[in-house]
Amino acid sequence: MQIRMPDRWPDTPEEAIAVQDALRPLVDPTDRRPPRFGVVAGIDSAYDESGLVAAAAVALDARTLQTVASTVAHGRAEFPYVPGLLAFRELPTALAALADLDATPDLLICDGQGLAHPRRFGLACHLGVLAGIPTIGVAKNAWGDYDEPGPERGAAGDIRIDGEVVGRVLRTRTGVKPLFVSVGHLIDLDTACAQVLALAPHYRQPETTRQADQMCRRALREAVVRRDRALGTVAGG
Protein backbone atom coordinates (compact mmCIF):
# COMPACT_ATOMS: atom_id res chain seq x y z
CA MET A 1 0.00 0.00 0.00
CA GLN A 2 1.06 3.57 -0.61
CA ILE A 3 2.27 5.48 2.46
CA ARG A 4 3.38 9.08 2.61
CA MET A 5 6.78 8.60 4.24
CA PRO A 6 8.53 11.66 5.69
CA ASP A 7 11.90 12.70 4.31
CA ARG A 8 13.35 12.52 7.83
CA TRP A 9 12.19 11.84 11.35
CA PRO A 10 12.57 14.51 14.04
CA ASP A 11 15.45 14.24 16.50
CA THR A 12 14.10 16.39 19.33
CA PRO A 13 10.77 16.84 21.13
CA GLU A 14 10.54 20.38 19.76
CA GLU A 15 10.85 19.13 16.18
CA ALA A 16 8.30 16.38 16.85
CA ILE A 17 5.75 18.83 18.24
CA ALA A 18 6.26 21.02 15.17
CA VAL A 19 5.46 17.99 12.95
CA GLN A 20 2.27 17.32 14.93
CA ASP A 21 1.24 20.96 14.63
CA ALA A 22 1.88 20.95 10.86
CA LEU A 23 -0.05 17.72 10.18
CA ARG A 24 -2.96 18.23 12.59
CA PRO A 25 -5.02 20.37 10.14
CA LEU A 26 -5.02 17.43 7.70
CA VAL A 27 -7.08 15.22 10.05
CA ASP A 28 -10.63 14.66 8.78
CA PRO A 29 -12.96 13.41 11.58
CA THR A 30 -15.80 12.46 9.23
CA ASP A 31 -16.90 9.48 7.17
CA ARG A 32 -15.83 10.44 3.66
CA ARG A 33 -17.73 7.53 2.16
CA PRO A 34 -20.33 5.00 3.37
CA PRO A 35 -18.55 3.03 6.11
CA ARG A 36 -18.24 -0.35 4.41
CA PHE A 37 -15.10 -1.97 5.70
CA GLY A 38 -14.22 -5.27 4.04
CA VAL A 39 -10.65 -5.60 5.31
CA VAL A 40 -9.64 -4.21 8.70
CA ALA A 41 -6.10 -4.11 10.04
CA GLY A 42 -4.48 -3.74 13.42
CA ILE A 43 -0.98 -2.49 14.15
CA ASP A 44 0.99 -2.74 17.39
CA SER A 45 4.58 -2.55 18.59
CA ALA A 46 6.66 -4.15 21.33
CA TYR A 47 10.04 -2.99 22.73
CA ASP A 48 12.80 -4.30 24.93
CA GLU A 49 14.93 -2.26 27.31
CA SER A 50 17.67 -1.78 24.70
CA GLY A 51 15.26 -0.08 22.25
CA LEU A 52 14.78 -3.04 19.93
CA VAL A 53 11.32 -2.81 18.34
CA ALA A 54 9.09 -5.34 16.64
CA ALA A 55 5.97 -4.02 14.89
CA ALA A 56 3.19 -6.23 13.57
CA ALA A 57 0.42 -5.45 11.09
CA VAL A 58 -2.47 -7.92 10.81
CA ALA A 59 -5.32 -7.66 8.27
CA LEU A 60 -8.62 -9.46 8.91
CA ASP A 61 -11.79 -10.07 6.96
CA ALA A 62 -14.22 -7.71 8.71
CA ARG A 63 -17.09 -10.18 8.48
CA THR A 64 -15.42 -13.41 9.61
CA LEU A 65 -12.43 -11.93 11.52
CA GLN A 66 -10.21 -14.46 9.77
CA THR A 67 -6.64 -13.41 8.97
CA VAL A 68 -6.13 -12.14 5.42
CA ALA A 69 -2.47 -11.09 5.69
CA SER A 70 0.14 -10.29 8.32
CA THR A 71 3.69 -9.00 8.49
CA VAL A 72 6.36 -8.03 11.01
CA ALA A 73 9.09 -5.38 10.85
CA HIS A 74 12.03 -4.83 13.19
CA GLY A 75 13.83 -1.64 14.08
CA ARG A 76 15.11 0.49 16.91
CA ALA A 77 13.37 3.14 18.97
CA GLU A 78 15.66 6.08 18.28
CA PHE A 79 13.38 8.80 19.64
CA PRO A 80 13.31 9.32 23.45
CA TYR A 81 10.23 8.46 25.48
CA VAL A 82 8.25 11.69 25.90
CA PRO A 83 4.56 11.67 26.94
CA GLY A 84 2.43 12.79 24.00
CA LEU A 85 5.16 11.91 21.48
CA LEU A 86 4.93 8.12 21.54
CA ALA A 87 4.22 8.06 17.81
CA PHE A 88 7.79 9.07 17.03
CA ARG A 89 9.15 5.97 18.78
CA GLU A 90 6.73 3.65 17.01
CA LEU A 91 6.05 5.13 13.58
CA PRO A 92 9.23 4.25 11.64
CA THR A 93 8.92 0.51 12.35
CA ALA A 94 5.11 0.47 12.33
CA LEU A 95 4.99 2.12 8.91
CA ALA A 96 7.53 -0.39 7.58
CA ALA A 97 5.25 -3.23 8.71
CA LEU A 98 2.17 -1.57 7.23
CA ALA A 99 3.91 -0.90 3.91
CA ASP A 100 4.82 -4.60 3.62
CA LEU A 101 1.31 -5.84 4.40
CA ASP A 102 0.04 -7.91 1.47
CA ALA A 103 -3.46 -6.39 1.66
CA THR A 104 -4.85 -2.86 1.52
CA PRO A 105 -7.05 -2.33 4.57
CA ASP A 106 -10.23 -0.28 4.49
CA LEU A 107 -9.81 0.53 8.18
CA LEU A 108 -6.82 0.64 10.52
CA ILE A 109 -7.00 0.17 14.32
CA CYS A 110 -4.12 1.53 16.42
CA ASP A 111 -3.18 0.70 20.00
CA GLY A 112 -3.00 4.36 21.02
CA GLN A 113 -4.74 7.71 20.92
CA GLY A 114 -6.25 9.61 18.03
CA LEU A 115 -7.83 13.01 18.75
CA ALA A 116 -7.92 12.18 22.49
CA HIS A 117 -4.42 13.63 22.80
CA PRO A 118 -3.12 16.87 24.36
CA ARG A 119 -2.35 18.29 20.91
CA ARG A 120 -5.26 16.45 19.22
CA PHE A 121 -2.80 14.43 17.15
CA GLY A 122 -2.01 11.02 18.58
CA LEU A 123 -0.56 7.94 16.94
CA ALA A 124 -3.83 7.06 15.14
CA CYS A 125 -4.07 10.52 13.58
CA HIS A 126 -0.45 10.40 12.45
CA LEU A 127 -0.80 6.93 10.92
CA GLY A 128 -4.10 7.83 9.28
CA VAL A 129 -2.75 10.96 7.64
CA LEU A 130 0.38 9.21 6.35
CA ALA A 131 -1.49 6.11 5.13
CA GLY A 132 -4.55 7.99 3.83
CA ILE A 133 -7.07 5.47 5.18
CA PRO A 134 -9.74 5.55 7.92
CA THR A 135 -8.02 5.06 11.26
CA ILE A 136 -9.20 4.62 14.86
CA GLY A 137 -7.25 5.01 18.09
CA VAL A 138 -8.13 2.47 20.79
CA ALA A 139 -6.19 2.98 24.01
CA LYS A 140 -6.17 1.32 27.42
CA ASN A 141 -5.83 4.65 29.25
CA ALA A 142 -7.07 8.19 28.67
CA TRP A 143 -5.77 11.72 28.67
CA GLY A 144 -8.22 14.15 30.26
CA ASP A 145 -11.53 13.49 31.99
CA TYR A 146 -14.25 11.01 31.12
CA ASP A 147 -17.66 9.82 32.21
CA GLU A 148 -17.58 6.25 33.53
CA PRO A 149 -19.88 4.14 31.34
CA GLY A 150 -22.43 1.67 32.62
CA PRO A 151 -21.35 -1.92 33.30
CA GLU A 152 -22.94 -3.49 30.22
CA ARG A 153 -21.30 -4.13 26.84
CA GLY A 154 -21.81 -1.13 24.55
CA ALA A 155 -22.13 1.43 27.35
CA ALA A 156 -20.16 4.61 26.65
CA GLY A 157 -19.27 8.03 28.03
CA ASP A 158 -17.51 11.10 26.67
CA ILE A 159 -13.78 11.80 27.00
CA ARG A 160 -12.99 15.51 27.41
CA ILE A 161 -9.79 17.52 27.28
CA ASP A 162 -10.12 21.20 28.25
CA GLY A 163 -13.89 20.80 28.07
CA GLU A 164 -13.84 19.52 24.47
CA VAL A 165 -15.22 16.07 23.64
CA VAL A 166 -12.31 14.24 22.00
CA GLY A 167 -13.37 10.60 22.24
CA ARG A 168 -15.47 8.02 23.98
CA VAL A 169 -14.85 5.54 26.78
CA LEU A 170 -16.44 2.30 25.58
CA ARG A 171 -17.26 -0.91 27.44
CA THR A 172 -16.60 -3.81 25.06
CA ARG A 173 -17.36 -6.57 27.58
CA THR A 174 -19.87 -6.52 30.42
CA GLY A 175 -18.16 -6.01 33.77
CA VAL A 176 -14.69 -5.56 32.22
CA LYS A 177 -12.57 -2.39 32.12
CA PRO A 178 -13.51 -0.14 29.19
CA LEU A 179 -11.38 1.06 26.28
CA PHE A 180 -10.78 4.63 25.15
CA VAL A 181 -11.78 5.23 21.54
CA SER A 182 -11.00 8.31 19.46
CA VAL A 183 -10.99 9.29 15.82
CA GLY A 184 -7.72 9.01 13.96
CA HIS A 185 -8.63 10.06 10.42
CA LEU A 186 -11.44 9.73 7.84
CA ILE A 187 -14.02 8.34 10.27
CA ASP A 188 -16.45 9.82 12.78
CA LEU A 189 -16.74 8.86 16.43
CA ASP A 190 -20.05 7.00 16.17
CA THR A 191 -18.75 4.84 13.33
CA ALA A 192 -15.46 4.28 15.17
CA CYS A 193 -17.22 3.00 18.29
CA ALA A 194 -19.53 0.76 16.25
CA GLN A 195 -16.53 -0.78 14.49
CA VAL A 196 -14.62 -1.35 17.74
CA LEU A 197 -17.62 -3.18 19.20
CA ALA A 198 -18.02 -5.28 16.06
CA LEU A 199 -14.33 -6.23 16.20
CA ALA A 200 -14.50 -7.26 19.87
CA PRO A 201 -17.14 -10.03 19.99
CA HIS A 202 -15.29 -12.15 22.57
CA TYR A 203 -12.48 -10.14 24.16
CA ARG A 204 -11.93 -6.69 25.62
CA GLN A 205 -9.61 -5.65 22.79
CA PRO A 206 -10.61 -5.55 19.11
CA GLU A 207 -9.48 -8.72 17.38
CA THR A 208 -7.17 -6.65 15.17
CA THR A 209 -5.28 -5.30 18.18
CA ARG A 210 -5.29 -8.63 20.01
CA GLN A 211 -3.69 -10.46 17.10
CA ALA A 212 -1.18 -7.69 16.32
CA ASP A 213 -0.19 -7.55 20.01
CA GLN A 214 0.44 -11.30 20.15
CA MET A 215 2.41 -11.23 16.91
CA CYS A 216 4.69 -8.30 17.79
CA ARG A 217 5.44 -9.71 21.26
CA ARG A 218 6.33 -13.09 19.78
CA ALA A 219 8.49 -11.42 17.12
CA LEU A 220 10.29 -9.37 19.75
CA ARG A 221 11.05 -12.45 21.87
CA GLU A 222 12.45 -14.24 18.83
CA ALA A 223 14.55 -11.20 17.86
CA VAL A 224 15.98 -10.93 21.37
CA VAL A 225 16.92 -14.61 21.32
CA ARG A 226 18.66 -14.19 17.95
CA ARG A 227 20.50 -11.11 19.17
CA ASP A 228 21.61 -12.76 22.41
CA ARG A 229 22.83 -15.85 20.57
CA ALA A 230 24.81 -13.69 18.19
CA LEU A 231 26.38 -11.77 21.05
CA GLY A 232 27.17 -15.01 22.81
CA THR A 233 28.88 -16.35 19.68
CA VAL A 234 30.95 -13.18 19.35
CA ALA A 235 31.88 -13.21 23.04
CA GLY A 236 32.88 -16.88 22.94
CA GLY A 237 34.79 -16.75 19.70
N, C-alpha and C positions, 0 to 999 in steps of 0.2 A: 504493500500500500504506500501511497505517496505521503510523506511527512515533511513539513516545513522545518528543516533543521537549521539551527542558528549557525552563523559563521564561527562564533566562539562562545564559550560559556564564561560567565562572570567569575572573577577571582575573589571578590570581596562582597560583604553584605551590602555595601552601598551600591555597587554595580548591580547586584541581584534585585534590590528594591527598585532601581531605575528600570530594569527589564519588566518587572511586574507592572509598574506604573505605565509603561509604554504599551504593553499588550492588553491591559485591562479593558480599554474601550472597545476591543474587538469581540469581547464576550457577548453572545446573543442568548438571553435567557428565555427563549421562546421556541415552540415547535415550528420549525420552518416548513415542515411537510407533515402529512398524516403520520402519526407515530406507529408505523408498522416495522417492527424490528425482527428480521428473520434470523440474523446471526448477531449474537451478543458476545462481548469479550471482557475478560477481567485481566487486570495487570497488577502485580504486586512485587515487592522487592524484599530481600533479606540481606543482612550485613553480618560480618563478624567484627571483633574488636580491632582488627588491623585495617579495616576499611574495605575489605573484599566484599563485592556485591554480586548477588545473583538476582536477576529479574526474570519473571515468567509472564508470558502472555498466553491466555487460554481462550479459544473461541468455542462457543456452544451454539447448538441449534436452539433458538428461543422457545420452541414449542416442546421439544422432548428433553432439553437440557443435556443432550448427548454431545460429547466432544467432537468438534469439527476439525480443529487444528490447534497445535500448541508449539511453543518455542521458548528457549531459555537463552539469555545473554549474560555474560560475565563482565565485570569491570571493577573499578575502584571508586570509592566515594572521595573525591578530591575536595569537595566544598565542605567547610566546617559545619557542624551542627549549630544552627541558629533557629530558634522558634519562629515560625512563619515563613521560613525559607527552606523547608524540607525538600521542596521540589528540585532544588538545585543539587542535592545529593543524589536524588533518585533518577532524574530525567535522562541523563546521558545513557545509562544502561537500560532503563525502561523503554526509551524510544528505539534503541537498537533491537530489543526483543520484539516490539510492536512492528517495526519495519520488516522483520524476518517472518512474521506470522503469515502462513500460507492460506489466508482468508481475509477478506475485507469486512470488518464488522460494521453493522448498522448502528451499534450502540456500544460504548465503552464504559465499564464500571471501574472506578479507582478506589483503592484503599486510602482515602484521605479526604481533605476538604475541597469544596468548590468555592462558591460565593460565601460560605460560612467561614470567613477568614478575615483577619484584621484589616487587610488591604483589599478584600473582596476578590482575591486572585490566588486561590489555592492550587494544589497539584492538579485537580480535575479540570480547572479552567485552563491551566497551562497546557496540559495534554490535549484538551479539546481544541484549543486554538491552533496548536501546531499540527494536529492530525486532521482537523477539519471535519470531525464527525461528532454526533451527539455524545455527550459525556456526562456522567454523574459522579459526584463525590459521595462516598459512603464511609463514614469514620466511626471509630469506637468511642471517641470523646468529642467534646464540643468546645469551641471558643464562645464566649458570651453567655447569655442567659437563655433558659428555655423552660417551657411549661411541661411538667412531667405528664406523659400520656397515661391513659387508663391501662389496666393490666392485660387487656385482651389483644390478640393479634389484629393489626390494622389500626390500633389507636395511635393518635399523633398529636403533637403540640408544636408550636412555633419556636424557632431559634431566633434570638435577637442579638444584634451587636449595635450598641449605641442607639437603641430604640428601633432599629430597622430589622424587619423580618428578612433573614438571609438563608433560612433552611427550615427543616422540619425534623423533630425527633420522632422516630417511627418504631413502633413495637412490631417486630416480625414474628415473634413467637409469644404465645400467652405465658405470662409469668416470668419471662426472661428479659434481661437488660435490653433496652432499645438501642437502635443505631441512629446516627446523625446524618441525614441526607441533605445534600444541597446541589444546586445546579452547577454543572461545569461549563457546558456550552451547547447550544442548539437544542435545548429541551427546556420545558417549563417544570415547575416544582410538582404540580399535580401528576404529570406524566412520569416524572422521575420516581416519585413515591410508589405509583402503581407498578412500575417496572421492577423496583426493588422487592416489593411484595411477591410479584409473580416469580421472581428468580430465587426466592427463599421459601420453597414449599415445606422444607423439612428441618432446616437449620436456621440459626440466628443470622448468619451471613448469607448474602446472595451466593448462589452456586458458582458464579464466575469468580468471586473473590476467594471462596473456600478452596477451589481447585488451584487457582494461581498461587495462593499462600502455600499450599502443600507442595506444589512443584518447585517454587523458588527456595523453600527451606531445604528440600531434598537436594536440589542442585548446589546450594551453598555447602551443605555437609560434604557432598562428594568433592567439591572444589577444594575444601579445606584439607580433606584426606590426601588428595593429589599433591597439594602444595607441601604438606608436612612430609610426605614420602620423598618428594624431590629434595627438600631441605635435608632430610635424614641421609639421603644418598650422597649429597654434596659433603655433608659433615663427616660421613664415614669414609669417603673416598679421597 
